[in-house]
Structure formats: C-alpha cells, structure tokens
Amino acid sequence: MVKTIQNTKEKQVELSSIHDFAGKLLQPETIQSLKEYVKWQAKLRGTPEAARDITDLAEIPDYAPISINLDITTSCNYACDHCVDMDILNKAIRYNHERLLDSIKLMADKGLKSIIVIGGGEPTIYPKFGEAIRFMKSLGLQVAIVSNGSRNEKIAEIADCLEKKDWVRLSLDSGSDDIFQKMHKPRKAVNLPEICEKVSLIKNVNPDVQVGFSYIITWKGAFINDTNIVENLHEMVMAAKLAKDSGFDYISFKPFLTRAEDNNAEIVDLKEKENHFANVVKQIQEYVAEAKKLEDDTFKVFESTNLKVLINNSASDYMHQPQMCHMQFFRQVLSPLGMFNCPVYRNQPHGKLGARDTYSTNEKFGDVKKEMAKLLFSFNATEQCKEVTCLYNHVNWWIEDLIANPYKLDELQAKEMIEPDYYL
C-alpha cells in the first residue's frame, strides 16, 4: 500500500487502506483492466492528434467500471439541511427495475466488482430494495449500503446474504436527538436512539457485517442550500459514545461539503483564509482525540482523508489534478437521472455519460464506451476539479505516470490484499 503523499510544505498525510486505490487496482482481478487502459491511453498519446480515433470500439478496453455508486432511488424521507443532493431528491424519475438488473448483470460480466448503494435518496425506500441487493450478491459483487437508518429493519431482512467485506453505514451526524431532528428533519416520526437501538437487528442476523456511524462535521457559518446549517461540532464525542454503546463497529468523521458556484462540484466549506479556520480545526482535533479514547478491539474512530488533509492544512495538494481524470474509467455513478463520471458531478451535465439504462444492452454498452472515451479527453480535471479535495488525486497521478512511461507496466505485479477490496 502507498502510505503517504509528500506535499510542498513537507507534511505527510497517511492514506487509509480504503483510499489506497492504486493497491486496489493492482489486485489480481483488476490489474488487467488497469494495464489495458494504460496501453490504450499510451497508444493514443503516441498517435498524432489528427490521426487519432478515440472512439474506435476495437481499441477501447472492453470493461465496465470496477466499482459504481448506485443511487437506487431519488426518494428520501428526510429533508436534511446539509444535503448536497437536495436539488435531485424526490424526482418523479425511476428505473425500469428489470433494466436496472440487466445493467448490473452486464457490468458484472464486463468487470464490475463492487457496488456502493448510496446517495440521491434513501435506498431502503426503493420498492424492490431487498430483491436488488440479493441479485447483486448472486453475481458475486461486494455490496455496501449507505442509509439514513430510518428503516434498519429493511437492511436486517437482507443481512443474511451479506459477507465480511460488505458493509453498512448510517448517516447520523449527531450525538443527541435534538440536533438529529434539527439537521435531518425526518418527514415521519423517528428518533436517534431508536435508530441506534435497531442496529442490533442487523447484527443479530449477521454479526460479520461492519456497521458504521457516519458523522459529517458542521460548524458555525457552514452554508448550503441558501441557508446556514445546524452546527454539530460540539457533539462529536457524544456521538462516538452513542455509537460504541449501540454496537456500531466504528464512527467515521468527515468534513462538511458544499457546492462550488461555478460548476456545482462538491467542495470542503472551510478555507485557511477564513477567520474561524484555526479555531474550528483546533476544536475538531480536540474532539477527535477525545473520541479516540473510546477505541478498543470492537470499536474504532476513523478520520476521513478529507478531514486529515483539512487538519493537516494540505488540502491544496489534493486540488492539483492532472488534466485527465483516469478514475472515471474505473469508477462511475448510476442514478435514475443517468450515468455520471464521478460522485462529485452526480446529475451535472458536464459529467454525464448516458441515460440510466446505458449499460442495459451490449449495443448501449458500446455507446457508453464511446462517450467515456470522449469525456476522458474533453473533461479537464485541472480546471473542473481545481477546488475539489479529490481522494483520487494520488491514483490519477500514478496512472498518468504509467501512461507517460508505459515500460513501467512490465514492473507491475498483481498484489493480493489480505481481504479483497474493490470499493472505489
């Protein structure tokens, strides 16, 4: 695993194993996709631009993404004040269920290894949620579920088919029910203690499934959806105690994201130049340190890479992107609103690859391969993502180096992880 990234200020940020994307691409079942992609790009760059045909299907590697984020619905039973996807919620746009399953099957046949059921809405509201999850597992895919926790019984119903590397994460962002209600605004009566108590429903069915407590940190002055949002900074330790007492395997802290004005990209809403930056960072550090005192063999406290680089004041290094984002070939987002190149640009026209059924047939698969090839060359990540603290920054530069020096492919060796992990 590539452990660190060195920046111009000589500070180092350790990459957590879940963000070691280079290592994941070197696994035996994914390394061939990587090698064929690098060879294709190297060949194109070695061809005069006037003679290039970037949409030649015979040349484009015949792979689906290795990992997708699946927005299985846009319906949501909350009205969270800090939601970055508020503009796309509760749209009267739905999948044709059979075509959705066809899309997943075709992608699995073409190299898909994992699905994170996340974003857009609340997954458990999807009428055939259980059937969809069981279908994914029947194909041998790793499956993760990100839920608001309001319908944990629905997750418990399918927990028996999940495996050790599958996981569930509940977005709760609070330590008290008072802050929970103010932040999440559930449309029907549900409270934080009740949600946490029902984690046992999942664990009783399958104790091997990792269940996490997700905590997006907000602070005074954080702003999105044309409003200041509720501050929860002071409840971090309280939430960690609640998570441990309720049987969660971990709590994960991450910084609040808002939308950039020029292109709607998801960006961290705290900059060094702001007067309250130092105070907010100091408080976060203190609360994380206090929360870590609760760690033991059964419970962990994690800081997201986004949070680490914010605290380390090295976020700008993750904003220096190569012109071509290579990871959009390996990781995409499927939504009822279409197929997109990145979670950051979910439902943004400049990141759209095709319709929601674009992977449902071999003919459409050919079309989306062409669109991907076009987007790889037209989407300028140096500009589009210049404010994004990109978790794929390191792996994009690594792939860029392989393309510039294709002889290095001969030195690449497949690397087994202790436990296979294909989530990108």
C-alpha positions in Angstrom: 0.0 0.0 0.0 1.2 3.5 -0.8 1.3 5.0 2.6 1.9 8.8 2.2 1.8 11.7 -0.1 4.5 14.4 0.3 3.5 18.0 -0.2 5.3 21.2 -0.7 5.0 22.1 3.0 6.8 18.8 3.9 3.8 17.5 5.7 2.6 14.0 5.2 -1.0 12.6 5.2 -1.4 8.9 5.6 -3.8 7.3 3.1 -6.2 5.0 4.9 -6.5 1.5 3.4 -9.9 2.2 2.0 -8.4 5.0 -0.1 -5.4 3.0 -1.4 -6.9 2.9 -4.9 -3.6 2.1 -6.5 -3.4 -1.0 -4.4 -7.0 -1.9 -5.3 -6.3 -1.6 -9.0 -3.3 -4.0 -8.6 -5.4 -6.8 -7.2 -5.3 -10.0 -9.4 -8.9 -9.5 -10.7 -8.4 -5.8 -11.6 -4.8 -5.4 -12.8 -5.6 -6.5 -16.4 -8.2 -3.7 -16.7 -5.6 -1.2 -15.5 -2.9 -2.5 -17.9 -5.2 -2.4 -20.9 -6.4 1.1 -20.1 -2.8 2.4 -19.7 -1.7 0.7 -23.0 -4.8 2.3 -24.8 -4.0 5.8 -23.5 -0.3 5.4 -24.2 -1.1 4.4 -27.8 -3.4 7.3 -28.3 -0.9 9.8 -27.0 1.7 8.4 -29.3 -0.5 9.0 -32.3 -0.7 12.4 -34.0 -3.9 14.1 -32.9 -5.2 14.4 -36.5 -4.9 10.6 -36.9 -6.5 9.7 -33.6 -9.8 7.9 -33.3 -10.6 8.0 -29.6 -14.0 6.3 -30.2 -12.7 3.2 -32.0 -14.5 0.4 -30.2 -11.9 -2.1 -31.3 -9.3 -0.1 -29.3 -11.2 1.0 -26.2 -10.7 -1.6 -23.4 -13.8 -3.8 -23.1 -14.5 -3.2 -19.5 -17.3 -1.7 -17.4 -16.2 0.3 -14.3 -14.8 -1.8 -11.5 -16.9 0.0 -8.9 -20.1 2.1 -9.1 -22.1 4.2 -6.7 -25.7 3.2 -7.3 -28.4 5.8 -6.5 -31.2 3.3 -6.4 -33.8 6.0 -5.9 -34.1 9.7 -5.6 -36.9 9.4 -3.0 -36.0 10.5 0.6 -38.0 10.6 3.8 -35.7 13.3 5.3 -35.1 16.9 4.5 -31.5 17.3 5.8 -30.4 20.9 5.9 -26.8 19.9 4.9 -27.7 17.6 1.9 -25.5 18.2 -1.1 -28.1 16.4 -3.3 -31.2 18.3 -2.3 -31.8 19.5 -5.8 -32.2 16.0 -7.1 -34.4 14.5 -4.4 -37.9 13.1 -4.8 -37.9 13.5 -8.6 -40.6 11.5 -10.4 -37.9 9.6 -12.3 -37.5 5.9 -11.7 -35.7 2.9 -13.0 -37.3 0.2 -15.0 -36.4 -2.5 -12.4 -35.7 -5.2 -15.0 -33.4 -2.9 -17.0 -31.6 -1.9 -13.8 -30.9 -5.6 -13.1 -29.9 -6.1 -16.7 -27.4 -3.2 -16.3 -25.9 -4.6 -13.2 -25.6 -8.1 -14.8 -23.9 -6.7 -17.9 -21.5 -4.6 -15.9 -20.7 -7.6 -13.7 -19.9 -9.6 -16.9 -17.6 -6.8 -18.0 -15.6 -6.4 -14.8 -17.8 -4.7 -12.2 -16.7 -5.9 -8.7 -18.4 -3.7 -6.2 -21.5 -1.5 -5.7 -22.0 1.2 -3.1 -25.7 1.8 -2.8 -25.6 5.4 -1.8 -26.7 8.9 -2.4 -29.6 10.5 -4.3 -32.2 9.3 -1.8 -32.8 6.7 0.9 -32.0 3.3 -0.6 -34.4 1.3 1.6 -37.4 3.2 0.2 -36.8 1.6 -3.2 -39.8 -0.9 -3.5 -37.6 -3.8 -4.6 -34.6 -3.0 -2.4 -34.2 -6.5 -1.0 -34.5 -8.2 -4.4 -31.9 -5.8 -5.9 -29.4 -6.4 -3.1 -29.8 -10.2 -3.3 -29.4 -10.0 -7.1 -26.1 -8.1 -6.7 -24.9 -10.7 -4.2 -25.9 -13.6 -6.5 -23.4 -12.1 -9.1 -20.6 -12.3 -6.6 -20.4 -8.5 -6.1 -19.2 -6.7 -3.0 -22.1 -4.6 -1.8 -22.2 -1.6 0.6 -25.3 0.2 1.8 -25.4 3.8 3.0 -28.7 4.6 4.7 -30.2 7.2 7.0 -31.1 4.5 9.4 -34.8 5.1 9.4 -35.6 1.7 8.1 -33.0 -0.6 9.6 -35.4 -3.5 9.5 -35.2 -3.5 5.7 -31.4 -3.9 5.9 -31.8 -6.6 8.6 -34.0 -8.5 6.1 -31.1 -8.9 3.7 -28.3 -9.0 6.2 -28.0 -12.8 5.8 -26.7 -12.6 2.3 -24.0 -10.0 3.1 -20.4 -11.1 3.6 -17.5 -9.9 5.7 -16.2 -7.3 3.1 -19.7 -5.9 2.6 -20.7 -3.1 4.9 -23.5 -0.8 6.1 -23.0 2.9 7.1 -25.7 5.0 8.7 -25.6 8.8 8.1 -26.5 10.2 11.6 -24.3 13.3 12.1 -25.3 13.9 15.7 -25.0 12.8 19.3 -28.3 14.0 20.6 -31.8 13.6 19.2 -32.3 17.4 19.4 -29.5 18.0 16.9 -30.5 15.0 14.9 -34.1 16.3 14.4 -32.8 19.8 13.5 -30.3 18.5 11.0 -32.3 15.7 9.4 -35.9 16.8 9.6 -37.5 13.4 9.2 -40.8 13.5 7.5 -42.2 10.8 9.7 -41.6 10.3 13.4 -38.2 8.7 14.0 -35.5 9.5 16.6 -31.8 8.9 17.0 -32.0 6.5 20.0 -34.5 4.3 18.1 -32.2 4.2 15.0 -29.2 3.2 17.1 -31.1 0.5 19.0 -32.1 -1.1 15.7 -28.5 -1.7 14.7 -28.9 -4.9 16.8 -31.4 -6.1 14.3 -28.7 -6.2 11.6 -26.0 -7.5 13.9 -28.2 -10.3 15.3 -28.8 -11.6 11.7 -25.2 -11.3 10.7 -22.5 -10.2 13.2 -19.8 -10.2 10.5 -21.3 -7.2 8.7 -19.5 -4.0 9.6 -21.9 -1.3 10.6 -20.6 2.3 10.8 -21.8 5.6 12.2 -21.2 8.4 9.7 -20.7 11.9 11.1 -20.4 14.9 8.8 -18.9 17.7 10.9 -20.6 21.1 10.6 -19.6 24.4 12.1 -20.9 27.9 12.6 -21.1 29.6 9.2 -21.3 26.4 7.1 -23.6 27.2 4.3 -25.5 25.3 1.6 -29.0 25.3 0.0 -29.2 29.0 0.5 -29.0 28.7 4.3 -26.7 28.4 7.2 -26.9 24.8 8.6 -27.1 23.4 12.1 -23.7 23.2 13.9 -22.8 19.8 15.4 -19.1 20.2 16.1 -19.7 20.0 19.9 -21.4 16.6 19.7 -18.6 14.6 18.2 -17.6 12.8 21.4 -21.2 12.3 22.4 -21.8 10.6 19.1 -18.8 8.4 19.5 -20.1 7.2 22.9 -23.5 6.6 21.5 -22.1 4.6 18.6 -20.0 2.4 20.8 -22.8 1.8 23.3 -25.2 0.9 20.4 -22.9 -1.8 18.9 -21.6 0.1 15.9 -18.2 -1.1 14.7 -16.8 2.4 14.1 -17.6 6.1 13.8 -16.3 8.0 10.8 -15.7 11.7 11.0 -15.6 13.8 7.7 -15.9 17.5 7.0 -19.0 19.2 5.6 -19.2 19.6 1.8 -21.0 22.3 -0.1 -21.3 23.1 -3.8 -18.9 25.2 -5.9 -20.7 28.2 -7.5 -19.1 27.8 -11.0 -19.7 24.1 -11.7 -21.6 22.6 -8.7 -18.7 20.4 -7.6 -18.7 19.1 -4.1 -16.0 21.0 -2.1 -15.0 21.4 1.6 -16.6 24.5 3.0 -13.7 25.7 5.2 -10.6 27.6 3.9 -7.4 28.6 5.7 -8.1 32.3 4.8 -11.3 32.3 6.8 -11.0 33.9 10.3 -12.6 30.9 12.1 -10.4 28.3 10.3 -7.8 27.8 13.1 -10.4 27.6 15.8 -12.6 25.1 14.0 -9.6 22.9 13.2 -8.4 23.1 16.8 -11.8 22.0 18.1 -12.0 19.1 15.6 -8.6 17.9 16.7 -9.5 18.0 20.4 -12.8 16.2 19.9 -11.3 13.5 17.7 -8.6 12.9 20.3 -11.2 12.6 23.0 -13.3 10.3 20.9 -10.3 8.0 20.2 -10.0 7.3 23.9 -13.1 5.1 23.4 -11.4 2.8 20.9 -10.9 -0.9 21.8 -10.9 -4.2 19.9 -14.5 -3.8 19.0 -14.8 -0.1 18.2 -12.8 2.3 16.1 -12.7 6.0 15.4 -11.8 7.0 11.8 -10.9 10.3 10.2 -11.7 10.6 6.5 -8.8 11.5 4.3 -10.7 14.7 3.6 -10.6 15.5 7.3 -7.0 14.6 7.7 -5.8 16.9 4.9 -8.0 19.7 6.3 -6.5 19.4 9.7 -3.0 19.0 8.2 -3.6 22.1 6.1 -2.5 20.2 2.9 -5.9 20.1 1.1 -4.5 22.2 -1.7 -2.2 19.3 -2.7 -5.3 17.2 -3.4 -6.7 20.0 -5.6 -3.8 19.9 -8.0 -5.3 17.5 -10.6 -3.9 16.1 -13.8 -5.8 17.2 -16.9 -7.3 13.8 -17.4 -9.2 12.1 -14.6 -8.4 8.4 -15.3 -10.6 7.1 -12.4 -13.8 8.0 -14.3 -13.0 4.9 -16.4 -12.8 2.7 -13.3 -15.5 4.2 -11.1 -18.8 5.8 -12.1 -22.3 6.7 -10.7 -25.5 5.2 -11.8 -28.6 7.2 -11.0 -32.3 7.3 -12.1 -31.1 10.6 -13.6 -28.4 9.0 -15.7 -24.9 7.6 -15.7 -22.2 10.1 -14.4 -18.4 10.1 -14.3 -18.0 10.9 -10.6 -19.9 11.3 -7.4 -18.8 14.9 -7.3 -20.7 15.6 -10.5 -23.8 13.5 -9.9 -26.5 15.0 -12.1 -24.2 17.6 -13.7 -24.4 17.8 -17.5 -20.6 18.1 -17.9 -20.2 14.7 -16.1 -23.0 12.8 -17.8 -22.1 9.6 -19.7 -25.6 8.5 -20.7 -29.1 7.5 -19.7 -30.0 5.4 -16.6 -30.2 2.3 -18.8 -27.0 2.9 -20.7 -25.4 -0.3 -19.5 -28.5 -2.5 -20.1 -27.6 -3.9 -23.5 -24.4 -4.7 -25.4 -25.3 -2.1 -28.0 -25.8 0.6 -25.4 -22.6 -0.6 -23.7 -20.7 0.2 -27.0 -22.3 3.7 -27.0 -21.3 4.5 -23.4 -17.7 3.3 -24.1 -17.6 5.9 -26.8 -19.0 8.6 -24.5 -16.5 7.7 -21.9 -13.6 8.0 -24.4 -14.9 11.4 -25.4 -15.3 12.6 -21.8 -11.8 11.4 -20.8 -10.4 13.9 -23.4 -13.0 16.7 -23.0 -13.3 16.8 -19.2 -10.4 18.9 -18.0 -10.0 17.9 -14.3 -7.3 20.6 -13.8 -10.0 23.2 -14.2 -13.2 21.4 -13.3 -11.8 19.9 -10.1 -9.4 22.7 -9.0 -11.5 23.3 -5.8 -12.1 19.6 -5.1 -10.2 17.8 -2.4 -10.0 14.7 -4.6 -9.5 11.3 -2.9 -8.4 10.0 -6.4 -5.6 12.6 -6.8 -2.8 10.3 -5.9 -4.0 7.4 -8.1 -4.7 9.7 -11.0 -1.2 11.0 -11.0 0.1 7.4 -10.6 -1.8 6.3 -13.7 -0.6 9.4 -15.5 3.0 8.4 -14.8 2.3 4.9 -16.1 0.9 6.3 -19.4 3.9 8.6 -19.8 6.2 5.7 -19.1 4.4 2.5 -20.3 7.6 0.4 -19.8 6.7 0.5 -16.1 3.8 -1.8 -16.8 6.3 -4.6 -17.1 7.3 -3.9 -13.5 3.7 -4.1 -12.1 2.9 -7.2 -10.2 -0.5 -8.3 -9.0 -0.9 -7.8 -5.3 -3.2 -9.8 -3.1 -4.9 -7.9 -0.3 -5.5 -9.7 2.9 -9.1 -9.4 2.1 -10.2 -8.4 -1.4 -11.5 -4.8 -1.5 -12.9 -3.4 -4.8 -14.7 -0.3 -3.5 -13.5 2.7 -5.4 
